[in-house]
Amino acid sequence: MSQLVLDRGARMRRNLLSKFQVGPYFLVVSLVVFVGLLTLVTLVFSTNEVTKGYTLNKLDAEQQGLVKIREIKDMQLSQVRALDAIKSSTKVSGMVRPRSVAFIHGDTVLVSR
């Protein structure tokens, strides 16, 4: 029986390793690339957090503005509901006072002339 030995693969592996040598320049370049990638990842995540903070500050300012507007509207509504404003309105000035009022029953709100 004959035997076939293929040693070309081992030689190719040795040739690849001999061409690729780890030297000081490769280590410095790989360190710089690693630091760059780490910085990039850090910036991406920190930018995400800063953007959330900016959005929260913007929404807080908008809420404060809406609260001021609501307070102004409440104040205007209170002024309209005030007795002086009701007395001076055109609807009230056009009303006529009844001559005499007689309650039908003492505990009810039914009134007759």
Secondary structure, DSSP 8 states (H G I E B T S, - for coil): -------HHHHHHHHHHHH----HHHHHHHHHHHHHHHHHHHHHHHHHHHHHHHHHHHHHHHHHHHHHHHHHHHHHHHHHHSHHHHHTSHHHHT----S--EESSTTS--EE-
